[in-house]
Amino acid sequence: PYDVNPFDWINLIYNAEYVCTDSFHGSVFSIILNKKFFTFSRFSDKHKMSTNSRIMSLLKKLNLE
């Protein structure tokens, strides 16, 4: 869903059995809410809009890569 407010977005993760995400915040809230999750890259690492490095840093710090 692209048209949900922040409360509904977090509620989707809260009620999910498994989360597939390409966002940093999707990964963070999956971790906070103790959900099984898979994070995939939205852009290549070389793309100017890539946020892969902060996602990978988060996952590495928590030994979740």
PDB file of N, CA, C, O and CB in Angstrom:
ATOM      1  N   PRO A   1       0.820  -1.207   0.000  1.00  0.00           N
ATOM      2  CA  PRO A   1       0.000   0.000   0.000  1.00  0.00           C
ATOM      3  C   PRO A   1       0.861   1.268   0.000  1.00  0.00           C
ATOM      4  O   PRO A   1       1.823   1.380   0.761  1.00  0.00           O
ATOM      5  CB  PRO A   1      -0.931   0.000   1.212  1.00  0.00           C
ATOM      6  N   TYR A   2       0.507   2.194  -0.845  1.00  0.00           N
ATOM      7  CA  TYR A   2       1.249   3.450  -0.942  1.00  0.00           C
ATOM      8  C   TYR A   2       0.492   4.615  -0.312  1.00  0.00           C
ATOM      9  O   TYR A   2       1.058   5.692  -0.124  1.00  0.00           O
ATOM     10  CB  TYR A   2       1.552   3.762  -2.396  1.00  0.00           C
ATOM     11  N   ASP A   3      -0.762   4.411   0.010  1.00  0.00           N
ATOM     12  CA  ASP A   3      -1.588   5.520   0.468  1.00  0.00           C
ATOM     13  C   ASP A   3      -2.003   5.389   1.934  1.00  0.00           C
ATOM     14  O   ASP A   3      -3.111   5.779   2.301  1.00  0.00           O
ATOM     15  CB  ASP A   3      -2.815   5.626  -0.394  1.00  0.00           C
ATOM     16  N   VAL A   4      -1.117   4.840   2.775  1.00  0.00           N
ATOM     17  CA  VAL A   4      -1.444   4.687   4.193  1.00  0.00           C
ATOM     18  C   VAL A   4      -0.741   5.765   5.019  1.00  0.00           C
ATOM     19  O   VAL A   4       0.337   6.242   4.663  1.00  0.00           O
ATOM     20  CB  VAL A   4      -1.046   3.279   4.695  1.00  0.00           C
ATOM     21  N   ASN A   5      -1.372   6.128   6.115  1.00  0.00           N
ATOM     22  CA  ASN A   5      -0.756   7.106   7.009  1.00  0.00           C
ATOM     23  C   ASN A   5       0.281   6.394   7.889  1.00  0.00           C
ATOM     24  O   ASN A   5       0.331   5.164   7.896  1.00  0.00           O
ATOM     25  CB  ASN A   5      -1.840   7.823   7.888  1.00  0.00           C
ATOM     26  N   PRO A   6       1.105   7.140   8.627  1.00  0.00           N
ATOM     27  CA  PRO A   6       2.158   6.513   9.437  1.00  0.00           C
ATOM     28  C   PRO A   6       1.639   5.479  10.441  1.00  0.00           C
ATOM     29  O   PRO A   6       2.252   4.426  10.616  1.00  0.00           O
ATOM     30  CB  PRO A   6       2.916   7.576  10.177  1.00  0.00           C
ATOM     31  N   PHE A   7       0.531   5.768  11.092  1.00  0.00           N
ATOM     32  CA  PHE A   7      -0.032   4.811  12.048  1.00  0.00           C
ATOM     33  C   PHE A   7      -0.395   3.501  11.358  1.00  0.00           C
ATOM     34  O   PHE A   7      -0.061   2.423  11.851  1.00  0.00           O
ATOM     35  CB  PHE A   7      -1.270   5.405  12.738  1.00  0.00           C
ATOM     36  N   ASP A   8      -1.074   3.592  10.225  1.00  0.00           N
ATOM     37  CA  ASP A   8      -1.467   2.388   9.492  1.00  0.00           C
ATOM     38  C   ASP A   8      -0.258   1.632   8.962  1.00  0.00           C
ATOM     39  O   ASP A   8      -0.259   0.401   8.926  1.00  0.00           O
ATOM     40  CB  ASP A   8      -2.393   2.750   8.341  1.00  0.00           C
ATOM     41  N   TRP A   9       0.773   2.365   8.551  1.00  0.00           N
ATOM     42  CA  TRP A   9       1.991   1.725   8.030  1.00  0.00           C
ATOM     43  C   TRP A   9       2.660   0.893   9.117  1.00  0.00           C
ATOM     44  O   TRP A   9       3.035  -0.256   8.880  1.00  0.00           O
ATOM     45  CB  TRP A   9       2.979   2.787   7.487  1.00  0.00           C
ATOM     46  N   ILE A  10       2.812   1.465  10.306  1.00  0.00           N
ATOM     47  CA  ILE A  10       3.408   0.715  11.419  1.00  0.00           C
ATOM     48  C   ILE A  10       2.509  -0.443  11.818  1.00  0.00           C
ATOM     49  O   ILE A  10       2.990  -1.522  12.164  1.00  0.00           O
ATOM     50  CB  ILE A  10       3.656   1.636  12.630  1.00  0.00           C
ATOM     51  N   ASN A  11       1.208  -0.218  11.770  1.00  0.00           N
ATOM     52  CA  ASN A  11       0.254  -1.278  12.101  1.00  0.00           C
ATOM     53  C   ASN A  11       0.360  -2.448  11.119  1.00  0.00           C
ATOM     54  O   ASN A  11       0.204  -3.602  11.517  1.00  0.00           O
ATOM     55  CB  ASN A  11      -1.178  -0.723  12.105  1.00  0.00           C
ATOM     56  N   LEU A  12       0.621  -2.162   9.855  1.00  0.00           N
ATOM     57  CA  LEU A  12       0.823  -3.246   8.880  1.00  0.00           C
ATOM     58  C   LEU A  12       2.008  -4.119   9.278  1.00  0.00           C
ATOM     59  O   LEU A  12       1.935  -5.346   9.211  1.00  0.00           O
ATOM     60  CB  LEU A  12       1.044  -2.669   7.464  1.00  0.00           C
ATOM     61  N   ILE A  13       3.094  -3.484   9.691  1.00  0.00           N
ATOM     62  CA  ILE A  13       4.259  -4.249  10.125  1.00  0.00           C
ATOM     63  C   ILE A  13       3.948  -4.991  11.428  1.00  0.00           C
ATOM     64  O   ILE A  13       4.295  -6.163  11.575  1.00  0.00           O
ATOM     65  CB  ILE A  13       5.481  -3.320  10.310  1.00  0.00           C
ATOM     66  N   TYR A  14       3.308  -4.320  12.355  1.00  0.00           N
ATOM     67  CA  TYR A  14       2.963  -4.916  13.643  1.00  0.00           C
ATOM     68  C   TYR A  14       2.150  -6.202  13.464  1.00  0.00           C
ATOM     69  O   TYR A  14       2.357  -7.176  14.187  1.00  0.00           O
ATOM     70  CB  TYR A  14       2.180  -3.914  14.496  1.00  0.00           C
ATOM     71  N   ASN A  15       1.241  -6.201  12.516  1.00  0.00           N
ATOM     72  CA  ASN A  15       0.367  -7.355  12.303  1.00  0.00           C
ATOM     73  C   ASN A  15       0.883  -8.348  11.271  1.00  0.00           C
ATOM     74  O   ASN A  15       0.221  -9.345  10.983  1.00  0.00           O
ATOM     75  CB  ASN A  15      -0.979  -6.885  11.887  1.00  0.00           C
ATOM     76  N   ALA A  16       2.049  -8.086  10.718  1.00  0.00           N
ATOM     77  CA  ALA A  16       2.596  -8.969   9.689  1.00  0.00           C
ATOM     78  C   ALA A  16       3.251 -10.203  10.304  1.00  0.00           C
ATOM     79  O   ALA A  16       3.805 -10.160  11.402  1.00  0.00           O
ATOM     80  CB  ALA A  16       3.610  -8.214   8.830  1.00  0.00           C
ATOM     81  N   GLU A  17       3.167 -11.286   9.570  1.00  0.00           N
ATOM     82  CA  GLU A  17       3.900 -12.489   9.950  1.00  0.00           C
ATOM     83  C   GLU A  17       5.327 -12.399   9.427  1.00  0.00           C
ATOM     84  O   GLU A  17       6.267 -12.865  10.072  1.00  0.00           O
ATOM     85  CB  GLU A  17       3.197 -13.760   9.410  1.00  0.00           C
ATOM     86  N   TYR A  18       5.479 -11.793   8.246  1.00  0.00           N
ATOM     87  CA  TYR A  18       6.780 -11.670   7.596  1.00  0.00           C
ATOM     88  C   TYR A  18       6.770 -10.378   6.786  1.00  0.00           C
ATOM     89  O   TYR A  18       5.782 -10.072   6.118  1.00  0.00           O
ATOM     90  CB  TYR A  18       7.091 -12.917   6.684  1.00  0.00           C
ATOM     91  N   VAL A  19       7.857  -9.621   6.839  1.00  0.00           N
ATOM     92  CA  VAL A  19       7.934  -8.335   6.149  1.00  0.00           C
ATOM     93  C   VAL A  19       8.994  -8.407   5.051  1.00  0.00           C
ATOM     94  O   VAL A  19      10.120  -8.840   5.299  1.00  0.00           O
ATOM     95  CB  VAL A  19       8.257  -7.188   7.148  1.00  0.00           C
ATOM     96  N   CYS A  20       8.640  -7.987   3.849  1.00  0.00           N
ATOM     97  CA  CYS A  20       9.587  -7.818   2.746  1.00  0.00           C
ATOM     98  C   CYS A  20       9.664  -6.321   2.484  1.00  0.00           C
ATOM     99  O   CYS A  20       8.646  -5.683   2.215  1.00  0.00           O
ATOM    100  CB  CYS A  20       9.146  -8.626   1.443  1.00  0.00           C
ATOM    101  N   THR A  21      10.866  -5.758   2.562  1.00  0.00           N
ATOM    102  CA  THR A  21      11.001  -4.313   2.464  1.00  0.00           C
ATOM    103  C   THR A  21      12.252  -3.917   1.698  1.00  0.00           C
ATOM    104  O   THR A  21      13.220  -4.674   1.629  1.00  0.00           O
ATOM    105  CB  THR A  21      11.023  -3.695   3.843  1.00  0.00           C
ATOM    106  N   ASP A  22      12.219  -2.730   1.128  1.00  0.00           N
ATOM    107  CA  ASP A  22      13.409  -2.154   0.506  1.00  0.00           C
ATOM    108  C   ASP A  22      13.748  -0.831   1.172  1.00  0.00           C
ATOM    109  O   ASP A  22      14.500  -0.026   0.624  1.00  0.00           O
ATOM    110  CB  ASP A  22      13.199  -1.957  -1.010  1.00  0.00           C
ATOM    111  N   SER A  23      13.184  -0.608   2.369  1.00  0.00           N
ATOM    112  CA  SER A  23      13.412   0.672   3.031  1.00  0.00           C
ATOM    113  C   SER A  23      14.127   0.506   4.367  1.00  0.00           C
ATOM    114  O   SER A  23      14.007  -0.519   5.038  1.00  0.00           O
ATOM    115  CB  SER A  23      12.093   1.392   3.239  1.00  0.00           C
ATOM    116  N   PHE A  24      14.866   1.533   4.727  1.00  0.00           N
ATOM    117  CA  PHE A  24      15.557   1.566   6.014  1.00  0.00           C
ATOM    118  C   PHE A  24      14.536   1.484   7.143  1.00  0.00           C
ATOM    119  O   PHE A  24      14.692   0.694   8.073  1.00  0.00           O
ATOM    120  CB  PHE A  24      16.418   2.848   6.149  1.00  0.00           C
ATOM    121  N   HIS A  25      13.501   2.298   7.057  1.00  0.00           N
ATOM    122  CA  HIS A  25      12.514   2.333   8.136  1.00  0.00           C
ATOM    123  C   HIS A  25      11.708   1.030   8.219  1.00  0.00           C
ATOM    124  O   HIS A  25      11.323   0.606   9.309  1.00  0.00           O
ATOM    125  CB  HIS A  25      11.567   3.517   7.938  1.00  0.00           C
ATOM    126  N   GLY A  26      11.459   0.409   7.090  1.00  0.00           N
ATOM    127  CA  GLY A  26      10.803  -0.897   7.118  1.00  0.00           C
ATOM    128  C   GLY A  26      11.652  -1.913   7.850  1.00  0.00           C
ATOM    129  O   GLY A  26      11.133  -2.739   8.601  1.00  0.00           O
ATOM    130  N   SER A  27      12.955  -1.855   7.636  1.00  0.00           N
ATOM    131  CA  SER A  27      13.881  -2.749   8.337  1.00  0.00           C
ATOM    132  C   SER A  27      13.917  -2.433   9.826  1.00  0.00           C
ATOM    133  O   SER A  27      13.849  -3.338  10.657  1.00  0.00           O
ATOM    134  CB  SER A  27      15.291  -2.640   7.741  1.00  0.00           C
ATOM    135  N   VAL A  28      14.025  -1.153  10.164  1.00  0.00           N
ATOM    136  CA  VAL A  28      14.094  -0.735  11.569  1.00  0.00           C
ATOM    137  C   VAL A  28      12.853  -1.179  12.334  1.00  0.00           C
ATOM    138  O   VAL A  28      12.964  -1.768  13.409  1.00  0.00           O
ATOM    139  CB  VAL A  28      14.255   0.789  11.669  1.00  0.00           C
ATOM    140  N   PHE A  29      11.680  -0.903  11.792  1.00  0.00           N
ATOM    141  CA  PHE A  29      10.462  -1.266  12.516  1.00  0.00           C
ATOM    142  C   PHE A  29      10.246  -2.776  12.549  1.00  0.00           C
ATOM    143  O   PHE A  29       9.635  -3.284  13.489  1.00  0.00           O
ATOM    144  CB  PHE A  29       9.256  -0.588  11.883  1.00  0.00           C
ATOM    145  N   SER A  30      10.724  -3.490  11.567  1.00  0.00           N
ATOM    146  CA  SER A  30      10.660  -4.950  11.619  1.00  0.00           C
ATOM    147  C   SER A  30      11.513  -5.466  12.776  1.00  0.00           C
ATOM    148  O   SER A  30      11.116  -6.390  13.486  1.00  0.00           O
ATOM    149  CB  SER A  30      11.131  -5.570  10.278  1.00  0.00           C
ATOM    150  N   ILE A  31      12.677  -4.867  12.957  1.00  0.00           N
ATOM    151  CA  ILE A  31      13.557  -5.249  14.061  1.00  0.00           C
ATOM    152  C   ILE A  31      12.926  -4.883  15.400  1.00  0.00           C
ATOM    153  O   ILE A  31      12.862  -5.716  16.305  1.00  0.00           O
ATOM    154  CB  ILE A  31      14.931  -4.571  13.916  1.00  0.00           C
ATOM    155  N   ILE A  32      12.461  -3.644  15.530  1.00  0.00           N
ATOM    156  CA  ILE A  32      11.864  -3.180  16.787  1.00  0.00           C
ATOM    157  C   ILE A  32      10.668  -4.046  17.172  1.00  0.00           C
ATOM    158  O   ILE A  32      10.488  -4.384  18.342  1.00  0.00           O
ATOM    159  CB  ILE A  32      11.433  -1.706  16.669  1.00  0.00           C
ATOM    160  N   LEU A  33       9.852  -4.401  16.181  1.00  0.00           N
ATOM    161  CA  LEU A  33       8.643  -5.178  16.450  1.00  0.00           C
ATOM    162  C   LEU A  33       8.889  -6.686  16.403  1.00  0.00           C
ATOM    163  O   LEU A  33       7.952  -7.482  16.457  1.00  0.00           O
ATOM    164  CB  LEU A  33       7.564  -4.809  15.453  1.00  0.00           C
ATOM    165  N   ASN A  34      10.174  -7.066  16.300  1.00  0.00           N
ATOM    166  CA  ASN A  34      10.583  -8.476  16.345  1.00  0.00           C
ATOM    167  C   ASN A  34       9.878  -9.329  15.284  1.00  0.00           C
ATOM    168  O   ASN A  34       9.357 -10.406  15.574  1.00  0.00           O
ATOM    169  CB  ASN A  34      10.301  -9.050  17.727  1.00  0.00           C
ATOM    170  N   LYS A  35       9.878  -8.819  14.047  1.00  0.00           N
ATOM    171  CA  LYS A  35       9.253  -9.527  12.931  1.00  0.00           C
ATOM    172  C   LYS A  35      10.303 -10.198  12.067  1.00  0.00           C
ATOM    173  O   LYS A  35      11.417  -9.692  11.927  1.00  0.00           O
ATOM    174  CB  LYS A  35       8.410  -8.570  12.086  1.00  0.00           C
ATOM    175  N   LYS A  36       9.956 -11.313  11.500  1.00  0.00           N
ATOM    176  CA  LYS A  36      10.807 -11.913  10.475  1.00  0.00           C
ATOM    177  C   LYS A  36      10.738 -10.992   9.273  1.00  0.00           C
ATOM    178  O   LYS A  36       9.662 -10.522   8.903  1.00  0.00           O
ATOM    179  CB  LYS A  36      10.359 -13.389  10.111  1.00  0.00           C
ATOM    180  N   PHE A  37      11.902 -10.732   8.655  1.00  0.00           N
ATOM    181  CA  PHE A  37      11.887  -9.802   7.531  1.00  0.00           C
ATOM    182  C   PHE A  37      13.000 -10.110   6.547  1.00  0.00           C
ATOM    183  O   PHE A  37      13.989 -10.770   6.867  1.00  0.00           O
ATOM    184  CB  PHE A  37      12.013  -8.369   8.026  1.00  0.00           C
ATOM    185  N   PHE A  38      12.801  -9.612   5.348  1.00  0.00           N
ATOM    186  CA  PHE A  38      13.791  -9.695   4.280  1.00  0.00           C
ATOM    187  C   PHE A  38      13.925  -8.301   3.700  1.00  0.00           C
ATOM    188  O   PHE A  38      12.935  -7.682   3.311  1.00  0.00           O
ATOM    189  CB  PHE A  38      13.385 -10.747   3.177  1.00  0.00           C
ATOM    190  N   THR A  39      15.160  -7.806   3.643  1.00  0.00           N
ATOM    191  CA  THR A  39      15.414  -6.491   3.068  1.00  0.00           C
ATOM    192  C   THR A  39      16.122  -6.666   1.737  1.00  0.00           C
ATOM    193  O   THR A  39      17.130  -7.368   1.654  1.00  0.00           O
ATOM    194  CB  THR A  39      16.256  -5.610   4.030  1.00  0.00           C
ATOM    195  N   PHE A  40      15.606  -6.040   0.707  1.00  0.00           N
ATOM    196  CA  PHE A  40      16.239  -6.112  -0.603  1.00  0.00           C
ATOM    197  C   PHE A  40      16.588  -4.709  -1.075  1.00  0.00           C
ATOM    198  O   PHE A  40      16.035  -3.726  -0.582  1.00  0.00           O
ATOM    199  CB  PHE A  40      15.319  -6.819  -1.625  1.00  0.00           C
ATOM    200  N   SER A  41      17.495  -4.621  -2.016  1.00  0.00           N
ATOM    201  CA  SER A  41      17.954  -3.325  -2.525  1.00  0.00           C
ATOM    202  C   SER A  41      16.957  -2.746  -3.507  1.00  0.00           C
ATOM    203  O   SER A  41      16.485  -3.436  -4.410  1.00  0.00           O
ATOM    204  CB  SER A  41      19.323  -3.460  -3.191  1.00  0.00           C
ATOM    205  N   ARG A  42      16.643  -1.490  -3.328  1.00  0.00           N
ATOM    206  CA  ARG A  42      15.749  -0.781  -4.244  1.00  0.00           C
ATOM    207  C   ARG A  42      16.521  -0.304  -5.471  1.00  0.00           C
ATOM    208  O   ARG A  42      16.024  -0.378  -6.594  1.00  0.00           O
ATOM    209  CB  ARG A  42      15.075   0.415  -3.533  1.00  0.00           C
ATOM    210  N   PHE A  43      17.731   0.182  -5.247  1.00  0.00           N
ATOM    211  CA  PHE A  43      18.585   0.693  -6.317  1.00  0.00           C
ATOM    212  C   PHE A  43      19.939  -0.012  -6.250  1.00  0.00           C
ATOM    213  O   PHE A  43      20.277  -0.621  -5.235  1.00  0.00           O
ATOM    214  CB  PHE A  43      18.757   2.241  -6.206  1.00  0.00           C
ATOM    215  N   SER A  44      20.700   0.072  -7.318  1.00  0.00           N
ATOM    216  CA  SER A  44      22.070  -0.443  -7.269  1.00  0.00           C
ATOM    217  C   SER A  44      22.875   0.445  -6.325  1.00  0.00           C
ATOM    218  O   SER A  44      22.503   1.594  -6.087  1.00  0.00           O
ATOM    219  CB  SER A  44      22.722  -0.484  -8.703  1.00  0.00           C
ATOM    220  N   ASP A  45      23.955  -0.071  -5.795  1.00  0.00           N
ATOM    221  CA  ASP A  45      24.782   0.701  -4.862  1.00  0.00           C
ATOM    222  C   ASP A  45      25.323   1.981  -5.484  1.00  0.00           C
ATOM    223  O   ASP A  45      25.605   2.942  -4.767  1.00  0.00           O
ATOM    224  CB  ASP A  45      25.935  -0.145  -4.369  1.00  0.00           C
ATOM    225  N   LYS A  46      25.472   2.011  -6.808  1.00  0.00           N
ATOM    226  CA  LYS A  46      26.038   3.170  -7.495  1.00  0.00           C
ATOM    227  C   LYS A  46      24.995   4.248  -7.813  1.00  0.00           C
ATOM    228  O   LYS A  46      25.357   5.373  -8.157  1.00  0.00           O
ATOM    229  CB  LYS A  46      26.707   2.723  -8.773  1.00  0.00           C
ATOM    230  N   HIS A  47      23.736   3.922  -7.703  1.00  0.00           N
ATOM    231  CA  HIS A  47      22.670   4.870  -8.026  1.00  0.00           C
ATOM    232  C   HIS A  47      22.673   6.007  -7.014  1.00  0.00           C
ATOM    233  O   HIS A  47      22.861   5.770  -5.820  1.00  0.00           O
ATOM    234  CB  HIS A  47      21.290   4.165  -8.049  1.00  0.00           C
ATOM    235  N   LYS A  48      22.467   7.234  -7.472  1.00  0.00           N
ATOM    236  CA  LYS A  48      22.537   8.402  -6.590  1.00  0.00           C
ATOM    237  C   LYS A  48      21.452   8.411  -5.514  1.00  0.00           C
ATOM    238  O   LYS A  48      21.608   9.082  -4.493  1.00  0.00           O
ATOM    239  CB  LYS A  48      22.435   9.662  -7.409  1.00  0.00           C
ATOM    240  N   MET A  49      20.360   7.683  -5.722  1.00  0.00           N
ATOM    241  CA  MET A  49      19.287   7.645  -4.731  1.00  0.00           C
ATOM    242  C   MET A  49      19.369   6.424  -3.809  1.00  0.00           C
ATOM    243  O   MET A  49      18.465   6.186  -3.007  1.00  0.00           O
ATOM    244  CB  MET A  49      17.949   7.660  -5.431  1.00  0.00           C
ATOM    245  N   SER A  50      20.439   5.664  -3.926  1.00  0.00           N
ATOM    246  CA  SER A  50      20.585   4.450  -3.134  1.00  0.00           C
ATOM    247  C   SER A  50      20.699   4.760  -1.640  1.00  0.00           C
ATOM    248  O   SER A  50      21.424   5.667  -1.231  1.00  0.00           O
ATOM    249  CB  SER A  50      21.807   3.666  -3.600  1.00  0.00           C
ATOM    250  N   THR A  51      19.974   3.998  -0.849  1.00  0.00           N
ATOM    251  CA  THR A  51      20.104   4.069   0.613  1.00  0.00           C
ATOM    252  C   THR A  51      20.634   2.742   1.148  1.00  0.00           C
ATOM    253  O   THR A  51      20.520   2.444   2.337  1.00  0.00           O
ATOM    254  CB  THR A  51      18.739   4.416   1.277  1.00  0.00           C
ATOM    255  N   ASN A  52      21.208   1.963   0.257  1.00  0.00           N
ATOM    256  CA  ASN A  52      21.679   0.642   0.638  1.00  0.00           C
ATOM    257  C   ASN A  52      22.721   0.691   1.749  1.00  0.00           C
ATOM    258  O   ASN A  52      22.736  -0.189   2.609  1.00  0.00           O
ATOM    259  CB  ASN A  52      22.250  -0.060  -0.562  1.00  0.00           C
ATOM    260  N   SER A  53      23.591   1.696   1.750  1.00  0.00           N
ATOM    261  CA  SER A  53      24.681   1.711   2.726  1.00  0.00           C
ATOM    262  C   SER A  53      24.159   1.841   4.158  1.00  0.00           C
ATOM    263  O   SER A  53      24.683   1.183   5.057  1.00  0.00           O
ATOM    264  CB  SER A  53      25.643   2.855   2.419  1.00  0.00           C
ATOM    265  N   ARG A  54      23.158   2.658   4.387  1.00  0.00           N
ATOM    266  CA  ARG A  54      22.662   2.774   5.764  1.00  0.00           C
ATOM    267  C   ARG A  54      21.885   1.538   6.184  1.00  0.00           C
ATOM    268  O   ARG A  54      21.896   1.169   7.358  1.00  0.00           O
ATOM    269  CB  ARG A  54      21.781   4.011   5.909  1.00  0.00           C
ATOM    270  N   ILE A  55      21.216   0.900   5.247  1.00  0.00           N
ATOM    271  CA  ILE A  55      20.527  -0.356   5.568  1.00  0.00           C
ATOM    272  C   ILE A  55      21.550  -1.428   5.902  1.00  0.00           C
ATOM    273  O   ILE A  55      21.398  -2.145   6.891  1.00  0.00           O
ATOM    274  CB  ILE A  55      19.625  -0.816   4.391  1.00  0.00           C
ATOM    275  N   MET A  56      22.590  -1.543   5.089  1.00  0.00           N
ATOM    276  CA  MET A  56      23.615  -2.555   5.335  1.00  0.00           C
ATOM    277  C   MET A  56      24.361  -2.289   6.638  1.00  0.00           C
ATOM    278  O   MET A  56      24.711  -3.231   7.349  1.00  0.00           O
ATOM    279  CB  MET A  56      24.599  -2.602   4.173  1.00  0.00           C
ATOM    280  N   SER A  57      24.609  -1.024   6.958  1.00  0.00           N
ATOM    281  CA  SER A  57      25.267  -0.683   8.229  1.00  0.00           C
ATOM    282  C   SER A  57      24.413  -1.131   9.412  1.00  0.00           C
ATOM    283  O   SER A  57      24.923  -1.702  10.376  1.00  0.00           O
ATOM    284  CB  SER A  57      25.536   0.838   8.312  1.00  0.00           C
ATOM    285  N   LEU A  58      23.119  -0.869   9.330  1.00  0.00           N
ATOM    286  CA  LEU A  58      22.204  -1.293  10.387  1.00  0.00           C
ATOM    287  C   LEU A  58      22.237  -2.810  10.550  1.00  0.00           C
ATOM    288  O   LEU A  58      22.386  -3.318  11.661  1.00  0.00           O
ATOM    289  CB  LEU A  58      20.773  -0.822  10.082  1.00  0.00           C
ATOM    290  N   LEU A  59      22.099  -3.521   9.446  1.00  0.00           N
ATOM    291  CA  LEU A  59      22.056  -4.973   9.509  1.00  0.00           C
ATOM    292  C   LEU A  59      23.376  -5.558  10.009  1.00  0.00           C
ATOM    293  O   LEU A  59      23.374  -6.526  10.770  1.00  0.00           O
ATOM    294  CB  LEU A  59      21.720  -5.542   8.142  1.00  0.00           C
ATOM    295  N   LYS A  60      24.496  -4.980   9.589  1.00  0.00           N
ATOM    296  CA  LYS A  60      25.805  -5.448  10.049  1.00  0.00           C
ATOM    297  C   LYS A  60      25.981  -5.228  11.543  1.00  0.00           C
ATOM    298  O   LYS A  60      26.463  -6.117  12.246  1.00  0.00           O
ATOM    299  CB  LYS A  60      26.919  -4.740   9.286  1.00  0.00           C
ATOM    300  N   LYS A  61      25.596  -4.052  12.039  1.00  0.00           N
ATOM    301  CA  LYS A  61      25.738  -3.762  13.473  1.00  0.00           C
ATOM    302  C   LYS A  61      24.955  -4.735  14.323  1.00  0.00           C
ATOM    303  O   LYS A  61      25.350  -5.021  15.453  1.00  0.00           O
ATOM    304  CB  LYS A  61      25.286  -2.345  13.776  1.00  0.00           C
ATOM    305  N   LEU A  62      23.856  -5.250  13.810  1.00  0.00           N
ATOM    306  CA  LEU A  62      22.998  -6.164  14.555  1.00  0.00           C
ATOM    307  C   LEU A  62      23.224  -7.623  14.168  1.00  0.00           C
ATOM    308  O   LEU A  62      22.491  -8.507  14.612  1.00  0.00           O
ATOM    309  CB  LEU A  62      21.550  -5.798  14.338  1.00  0.00           C
ATOM    310  N   ASN A  63      24.243  -7.873  13.337  1.00  0.00           N
ATOM    311  CA  ASN A  63      24.550  -9.225  12.852  1.00  0.00           C
ATOM    312  C   ASN A  63      23.348  -9.882  12.175  1.00  0.00           C
ATOM    313  O   ASN A  63      23.051 -11.055  12.401  1.00  0.00           O
ATOM    314  CB  ASN A  63      25.027 -10.098  14.007  1.00  0.00           C
ATOM    315  N   LEU A  64      22.673  -9.107  11.349  1.00  0.00           N
ATOM    316  CA  LEU A  64      21.495  -9.593  10.640  1.00  0.00           C
ATOM    317  C   LEU A  64      21.681  -9.635   9.127  1.00  0.00           C
ATOM    318  O   LEU A  64      20.725  -9.871   8.388  1.00  0.00           O
ATOM    319  CB  LEU A  64      20.314  -8.730  10.974  1.00  0.00           C
ATOM    320  N   GLU A  65      22.909  -9.408   8.667  1.00  0.00           N
ATOM    321  CA  GLU A  65      23.082  -9.377   7.223  1.00  0.00           C
ATOM    322  C   GLU A  65      22.941 -10.764   6.666  1.00  0.00           C
ATOM    323  O   GLU A  65      23.054 -10.958   5.456  1.00  0.00           O
ATOM    324  CB  GLU A  65      24.434  -8.786   6.842  1.00  0.00           C
TER     325      GLU A  65
END
